[in-house]
Amino acid sequence: MQSSLPMVPQQHSPDAARAGSYAASTVELGDLKRILVRRRFWIFGTVALLTLVALLYGLFTPALYSSAAEILIDPQDLQVVTNDVNPSRISPDGGITQVESQVSVVQSTGVLMRAIAATNLTQDPEFNGQGLLSRLLGSASAEGDRSVQTLDALRRRLAVKRADKVLVLDVIVTAKSADKAALLANAIAQAYLVDQASARAKMARDASESITARLDEQRKRVQQAENAVEAYKSANNMVMAAGNLVSDQELTEINTQLAAAQSRTAALKAQVDQMRRQSGTADATSEAMRSAVISSLRAQEATLVDQVSQLGTELGPRHPSLIAAQQQLRDTRQLIARELGRIATATETDYERALANQQALEAKVAGMKSKSLDTDQASVRLRELQRDLEALRSVYSNYLQRAQETREQINVDSTNARIISNAMPALKKSWPPLPLLLLGAIFGGLGLGTGLALIAEYSSPTVLSSAQMQSAIDAPVLGVVPARSDTGRRWWPFGRARAAASSQKTDAVVGLALRRMFSSGQRPADWPLVPSILVTSSPGEGAQRSRVARLLADAAASRGSRVLFIDANAGGDQKDPQPGVLDVLRGEYAFEAVSHYAAGSNVAVLGRGRSKAVFQEAHGIYFAQQMLARASRSFELVVIDGGALADNLNASPLVAMADEIVLVATLNATPMRDVTTTAQAVSVMGRLPTAALLVDEAA
């Protein structure tokens, strides 16, 4: 039997490939509070367990006492002598690194063995490993092994620390006796000072002996070098003056004279070349400009030019005064020309004289160079011998001075360290710190319990937020409905007000959800089927699902709509059920015959009916279409409680024909795997969830 009615328009087209793989559930930071509240017993249990362990440990552990001695260490040692064997240098960090290295020195074997010997600690059963347990076991250690055991035990009880930005070391020793702890701390601090003084004296002694052993050898080497230099100069007839060869000094002086002569010749040649290039205008040269005679004649020429011009204008060209002035102008210009010629001739004469002087010096330098070439090779060897001699003299002088200084430094202690605070017996035990242990156990338990709670949540995640639910089913969350108010707390002063507020919030959320479901406009205006909503959930959410379905029906009815409520839940336990929706889907009854209105409301109820026979899905879809088409004549909305679709396959015809498929889950309670299972069951029936409603038990 095939339906003649069209199928319901899908808001989400089915996709079998996508139905089995939904978005992974994630936990947001805002959901942390819900996780911790739900898993609070993990946290409180962990805190209680750790606190109990810390309390037992603090009560039954033997008490220990700590004492500290303070040592001030100045990185810049005492400046006893200028050139100390132990140089006093401060590192760029102000000596912090140097002081930090002394922490290891205080804990070194040499310092600790001095302290052990000073306090006879190898005879103390607390440190030498010969306690009651060892005697009961019958074990005995040799003297050498006892020293090693004492050293190891003392290191375990010793702590050397340096506070930030200070140059003070705290030597802290822990023991079962307060007096013993103070005694050991003072002994270690004193042993450190003695060890430092001894180490510096040994370094000075070793350096002095090493330098003294080398003095005789260095003296002989200096004498041999001096003899070699004098013998070489005598063999090569090399005369020295002021440490240099006389021939080299003469050559240097003549080279200096030659350089000056070359500079003068070049300058004069440039002047001559300039005059030759300006043969017709020699008066433009710098020599002519600097000449006082030329300047005087130029002034006379300018005066005569003005006079000639004035007379020519006033007297005429043949006047005797004009002719005389013109003659004076010509004579002046001839004098200027003769003076310029004299300057040019003098410049050329100076150039020739300078050139001759340069050539004479060059000849002399060439002769001296040829003469000095004979001694160049000998000079190279002489300079090498002299360098060796100077180096040997310098080394010998340094050795001699250092030998004297180091001898004086053997008995001088330049260590700039002192004990600024001796250790005192402690008044309170340092271990176990019971308040600190309890505080650490509480906070550690909170942290560990929180971590365990998060691990438990991630291993079995639940629905924590609307965003997580929307990501899991790829459909919008229409709202969060408060859980049913607790009527058993009416005695609480604000119980009634809270219940009223919760009821108002529930009505608002459900009403808004109805508007959002049917405000998309995807249903055609002439659609023959009545609008329908199918509510489903996981098997463990039956009570919340039924409540949400009835809330949807009541909300629509309260707004004047006539509602048909179909209870298709498979969880009914009626022994003799009445005919219902299953009978309608088999075509045995019309839905008008088996539905009835609830008393005093606009909601007609259609029960599950009898599941005595299994119907074909195609027949069920046909009769579901017929039922919804006929219901459109009497109702404005159909709300279907579809039950848990994973266990209720008989509801598949209703799933195929419903406009909206709403999945109900409880915040912080419904496992995400149940949500995925329910969504997969819907997809197997050919649809996908179109929306979700969440129930908040904490609201």
DRENLONU-95518 format. One record per residue (C-alpha): x, y, z. Coordinates in steps of 0.02 Angstrom, whole numbers, padded with zeros to 5 digits, always signed. Layout:
BEGIN
XYZ...
//
This chain:
BEGIN
+00000+00000+00000+00078+00165-00054+00038+00334+00015-00039+00464-00097+00019+00604+00018+00188+00689+00000+00327+00658+00126+00367+00781+00264+00492+00917+00213+00659+00877+00295+00752+01013+00386+00902+00896+00390+00917+00775+00246+00968+00600+00304+01145+00549+00270+01188+00370+00315+01375+00402+00303+01365+00548+00424+01240+00472+00543+01366+00359+00627+01500+00490+00660+01447+00641+00758+01559+00782+00820+01665+00730+00967+01605+00790+01134+01709+00926+01211+01718+01003+01383+01724+01193+01394+01797+01296+01534+01624+01355+01584+01572+01173+01613+01707+01146+01745+01589+01193+01886+01462+01062+01832+01596+00928+01821+01665+00967+01994+01492+00973+02074+01443+00807+01996+01609+00724+02039+01625+00806+02211+01637+00641+02302+01798+00602+02207+01872+00766+02266+01813+00756+02447+01866+00574+02460+02041+00612+02395+02059+00759+02515+02003+00653+02663+02121+00511+02618+02275+00622+02597+02233+00719+02755+02221+00558+02854+02388+00496+02786+02472+00664+02828+02398+00662+03003+02458+00486+03039+02631+00526+02971+02645+00683+03077+02591+00595+03236+02704+00442+03223+02863+00514+03143+03007+00553+03267+03040+00739+03288+03192+00822+03207+03272+00990+03250+03366+01108+03133+03497+01240+03173+03581+01361+03053+03747+01452+03053+03771+01601+02936+03932+01635+02840+03961+01802+02751+04069+01783+02595+04136+01937+02506+04186+01894+02325+04321+02029+02334+04457+01957+02445+04564+02060+02563+04693+02160+02464+04848+02113+02565+04972+02125+02421+04955+02202+02249+04992+02046+02148+04906+01907+02245+04918+01723+02199+04729+01716+02222+04669+01862+02116+04517+01954+02180+04401+01976+02032+04215+02008+02042+04111+01929+01905+03987+02038+01806+03842+01973+01911+03916+02051+02068+03997+01892+02133+03836+01792+02148+03909+01650+02043+04066+01646+02150+03965+01634+02310+03852+01501+02233+04007+01395+02198+04050+01404+02383+03889+01308+02419+03971+01155+02343+04132+01190+02437+04041+01189+02605+03967+01019+02560+04132+00949+02497+04212+00796+02573+04362+00892+02641+04258+01017+02740+04138+00885+02807+04279+00768+02859+04358+00912+02957+04193+00940+03047+04171+00753+03080+04345+00743+03155+04317+00899+03261+04154+00831+03336+04203+00646+03342+04044+00611+03245+04099+00436+03193+04056+00379+03371+03877+00445+03362+03752+00303+03326+03634+00426+03242+03760+00459+03103+03881+00311+03097+03754+00178+03050+03776+00084+03215+03603+00113+03284+03488-00007+03375+03431-00091+03215+03610-00125+03159+03656-00197+03329+03503-00309+03327+03550-00372+03155+03727-00402+03218+03813-00300+03081+03975-00209+03121+04071-00090+03010+04257-00059+02999+04328+00110+03044+04342+00161+02860+04165+00108+02820+04104+00198+02975+04182+00360+02914+04099+00341+02744+03931+00304+02824+03949+00454+02940+03992+00565+02792+03840+00505+02693+03725+00526+02843+03790+00702+02876+03762+00751+02694+03583+00692+02703+03555+00800+02858+03647+00952+02787+03575+01093+02682+03675+01243+02620+03569+01383+02550+03593+01562+02491+03450+01686+02501+03412+01788+02346+03520+01945+02316+03630+01917+02470+03806+01848+02493+03767+01747+02649+03768+01557+02658+03652+01469+02781+03727+01305+02843+03578+01206+02908+03598+01039+02999+03454+00929+03056+03470+00805+03199+03364+00721+03331+03439+00836+03463+03433+01026+03454+03603+01043+03539+03683+00919+03420+03613+01009+03268+03686+01176+03328+03854+01095+03368+03869+01017+03195+03816+01177+03104+03950+01279+03195+04081+01144+03166+04047+01141+02978+04053+01332+02965+04220+01337+03059+04288+01193+02954+04245+01290+02796+04347+01442+02852+04495+01332+02901+04485+01240+02735+04485+01401+02635+04637+01471+02728+04731+01306+02708+04690+01296+02523+04753+01473+02489+04914+01444+02589+04947+01285+02490+04918+01374+02326+05043+01511+02374+05172+01382+02432+05158+01279+02272+05170+01436+02164+05324+01499+02257+05415+01333+02242+05375+01319+02058+05434+01496+02018+05595+01480+02121+05640+01320+02030+05633+01414+01865+05738+01568+01915+05912+01494+01882+05861+01429+01713+05788+01599+01663+05948+01691+01720+06059+01579+01612+05947+01604+01460+05958+01795+01477+06149+01790+01485+06160+01679+01332+06044+01797+01234+06149+01952+01280+06311+01868+01227+06233+01816+01061+06179+01995+01020+06350+02072+01057+06444+01938+00961+06333+01962+00808+06357+02153+00803+06544+02134+00818+06553+02004+00680+06452+02113+00557+06535+02281+00602+06366+02358+00649+06377+02527+00741+06225+02569+00846+06167+02739+00910+06014+02757+01022+05972+02577+00985+05973+02596+00794+06105+02582+00655+06189+02747+00609+06165+02713+00422+05979+02688+00451+05967+02855+00541+06056+02949+00399+05945+02866+00268+05791+02917+00365+05845+03100+00375+05886+03111+00188+05719+03029+00145+05632+03164+00245+05726+03301+00151+05686+03218-00016+05501+03211+00024+05501+03398+00064+05597+03438-00096+05475+03336-00201+05329+03428-00125+05406+03599-00164+05453+03547-00342+05277+03486-00374+05202+03649-00310+05318+03758-00418+05286+03649-00570+05099+03673-00548+05125+03863-00544+05233+03860-00701+05107+03751-00793+04967+03869-00745+05063+04021-00810+05102+03932-00973+04920+03887-00999+04871+04070-00964+05007+04148-01073+04893+04289-01128+04812+04318-00958+04954+04288-00835+04883+04421-00721+04748+04296-00666+04873+04186-00574+04882+04178-00385+05060+04253-00388+04997+04405-00483+04851+04424-00364+04968+04420-00212+05095+04546-00287+05090+04718-00204+05165+04802-00361+05030+04729-00472+04895+04784-00350+04965+04964-00349+04975+04971-00538+04799+04902-00553+04736+05042-00442+04827+05174-00549+04756+05095-00706+04579+05105-00639+04604+05289-00592+04672+05332-00765+04529+05240-00850+04403+05346-00755+04502+05505-00794+04512+05466-00981+04328+05432-00987+04285+05595-00899+04404+05702-01005+04341+05623-01165+04167+05675-01122+04210+05853-01068+04355+05908-01185+04349+05809-01345+04468+05681-01420+04606+05805-01469+04625+05898-01309+04804+05891-01239+04745+05839-01065+04652+05690-01138+04802+05639-01244+04918+05651-01092+04799+05545-00987+04789+05413-01124+04981+05408-01133+04990+05382-00943+04864+05238-00957+04970+05153-01091+05127+05171-00986+05041+05097-00834+04982+04946-00932+05158+04918-01000+05225+04921-00822+05094+04790-00772+05145+04679-00918+05331+04693-00874+05294+04651-00690+05192+04498-00741+05334+04440-00852+05457+04461-00708+05344+04357-00595+05333+04218-00725+05521+04218-00750+05552+04211-00561+05431+04065-00542+05516+03964-00680+05686+04000-00601+05624+03938-00431+05554+03781-00512+05719+03741-00600+05817+03767-00439+05697+03654-00340+05703+03521-00475+05894+03521-00471+05891+03504-00280+05768+03358-00292+05875+03268-00418+06029+03289-00308+05938+03216-00156+05871+03072-00258+06045+03029-00316+06108+03035-00137+05965+02924-00075+05997+02799-00213+06179+02790-00164+06138+02763+00020+06009+02631-00022+06133+02532-00122+06254+02546+00023+06125+02491+00153+06070+02338+00054+06228+02252+00112+06175+02262+00294+05988+02226+00276+06002+02038+00297+06115+02060+00447+05993+02185+00523+05849+02060+00510+05946+01932+00609+06002+02064+00735+05824+02122+00767+05771+01942+00795+05908+01918+00924+05861+02081+01010+05677+02030+01022+05725+01865+01101+05835+01957+01226+05697+02079+01276+05572+01937+01298+05691+01838+01407+05732+01992+01512+05545+02026+01540+05508+01847+01590+05657+01841+01708+05606+02004+01791+05428+01942+01817+05488+01777+01887+05605+01864+02009+05468+01981+02072+05335+01845+02087+05454+01732+02183+05476+01866+02315+05289+01903+02325+05229+01724+02338+05350+01687+02479+05267+01824+02581+05090+01764+02540+05109+01590+02616+05070+01651+02792+04943+01783+02739+04757+01735+02738+04665+01845+02613+04499+01755+02628+04361+01882+02656+04235+01767+02743+04173+01759+02922+04038+01681+03029+03909+01815+03063+03788+01707+03161+03828+01550+03261+03698+01413+03264+03585+01408+03418+03485+01258+03481+03311+01260+03404+03160+01282+03518+03036+01199+03400+03049+01043+03296+03075+01067+03110+03004+00899+03055+02871+00842+03034+02780+01010+03010+02605+00947+03046+02507+01105+02999+02603+01121+02837+02578+00936+02797+02391+00950+02830+02379+01107+02724+02477+01024+02585+02369+00868+02598+02210+00972+02584+02268+01071+02433+02353+00921+02356+02195+00820+02381+02093+00957+02300+02210+00960+02151+02222+00771+02137+02036+00747+02164+01999+00879+02031+02115+00790+01911+02033+00622+01947+01861+00700+01924+01912+00772+01755+01988+00605+01703+01828+00517+01752+01727+00645+01655+01833+00629+01499+01829+00439+01508+01638+00443+01518+01581+00617+01461+01406+00683+01493+01307+00824+01417+01377+00981+01496+01316+01127+01391+01207+01180+01247+01359+01206+01135+01420+01030+01168+01248+00957+01132+01230+01058+00973+01402+01001+00915+01359+00819+00951+01193+00809+00855+01225+00949+00729+01059+01031+00773+01009+01184+00876+00969+01176+01061+00802+01263+01086+00823+01296+01272+00861+01232+01445+00710+01178+01547+00723+01182+01737+00694+01015+01820+00535+00981+01918+00531+01087+02076+00551+00991+02241+00384+01002+02330+00458+00918+02483+00547+01079+02532+00394+01189+02553+00445+01217+02734+00593+01321+02672+00546+01507+02685+00581+01541+02501+00524+01373+02434+00359+01433+02363+00437+01585+02279+00572+01477+02202+00445+01350+02138+00342+01491+02060+00494+01566+01976+00546+01395+01910+00371+01366+01839+00372+01535+01751+00543+01501+01678+00487+01330+01618+00335+01403+01529+00443+01538+01448+00575+01414+01386+00446+01290+01317+00345+01429+01234+00501+01501+01152+00551+01327+01093+00381+01305+01008+00400+01471+00918+00577+01429+00860+00524+01259+00793+00388+01326+00680+00457+01497+00636+00576+01438+00499+00438+01439+00366+00493+01274+00287+00316+01203+00291+00216+01254+00136+00060+01356+00170-00052+01221+00094+00032+01074+00182-00104+00945+00216-00029+00871+00375-00049+00946+00548+00114+01013+00625+00193+00878+00731+00333+00863+00859+00412+00697+00908+00505+00696+01073+00637+00561+01104+00781+00526+01222+00897+00391+01283+00821+00245+01381+00875+00320+01548+00787+00487+01519+00606+00423+01511+00539+00532+01652+00617+00694+01586+00564+00653+01407+00383+00623+01456+00382+00783+01559+00454+00887+01415+00327+00812+01292+00182+00855+01408+00254+01029+01438+00256+01059+01249+00075+01001+01235+00018+01104+01385+00110+01259+01323+00024+01250+01153-00145+01215+01234-00125+01363+01354-00108+01476+01201-00277+01417+01133-00216+01280+01015-00301+01112+01007-00168+00980+01037-00163+00794+01006-00041+00708+01125+00016+00536+01065+00103+00426+01193+00205+00303+01089+00321+00261+01233+00369+00077+01236+00393+00076+01423+00209+00055+01471+00170-00092+01585-00019-00103+01567-00082-00283+01580-00233-00253+01469-00193-00100+01362-00328-00006+01270-00321+00025+01081-00204+00165+01035-00081+00231+00907-00010+00059+00864-00185+00001+00819-00205+00158+00711-00040+00124+00622-00100-00055+00583-00260+00019+00508-00374-00067+00635-00445+00093+00710-00468+00274+00664-00378+00390+00783-00542+00481+00823-00611+00321+00895-00467+00289+01016-00419+00466+01070-00502+00563+01210-00487+00737+01283-00412+00759+01453-00531+00833+01578-00534+01024+01575-00404+01049+01438-00381+01068+01249-00268+00915+01243-00331+00752+01168-00231+00598+01220-00194+00447+01111-00113+00304+01204+00015+00177+01144-00108+00041+01109-00084-00145+01086+00076-00218+01012-00001-00388+00976+00057-00392+00796+00200-00317+00698+00153-00206+00551+00252-00167+00395+00340+00001+00396+00265+00054+00230+00089+00020+00297+00131+00112+00457+00193+00266+00360+00033+00266+00255-00082+00260+00405+00027+00389+00496+00002+00506+00348-00185+00473+00351-00192+00504+00538-00098+00670+00528-00199+00727+00378-00364+00692+00466-00297+00767+00628-00270+00933+00538-00459+00955+00534-00474+00955+00724-00301+01000+00794-00170+01132+00769-00025+01028+00841+00021+00847+00873+00149+00808+01009+00218+00631+01008+00311+00550+01153+00416+00435+01045+00504+00350+01191+00682+00289+01172+00694+00260+00985+00841+00142+01008+00717+00020+01092+00555+00076+01008+00562+00028+00824+00372+00034+00811+00384+00225+00817+00481+00232+00651+00325+00281+00547+00295+00427+00664+00481+00475+00649+00465+00477+00460+00312+00592+00464+00353+00709+00609+00400+00889+00568+00517+00909+00716+00617+00775+00806+00671+00843+00975+00802+00751+01076+00790+00774+01266+00943+00758+01380+00983+00805+01559+01130+00921+01590+01275+00839+01683+01185+00672+01689+01151+00603+01515+01306+00513+01446+01365+00574+01276+01369+00396+01212+01180+00383+01244+01153+00544+01146+01255+00475+01001+01161+00309+01010+00992+00398+01005+01046+00509+00859+01105+00354+00765+00938+00269+00797+00849+00421+00723+00964+00418+00571+00929+00231+00546+00745+00276+00535+00784+00396+00393+00793+00560+00487+00910+00665+00592+00868+00760+00752+00808+00934+00710+00824+01010+00884+00860+00972+01066+00793+01024+01236+00901+01009+01391+00843+00984+01569+00942+01067+01708+00922+00982+01876+01023+01120+01960+00903+01259+01908
//
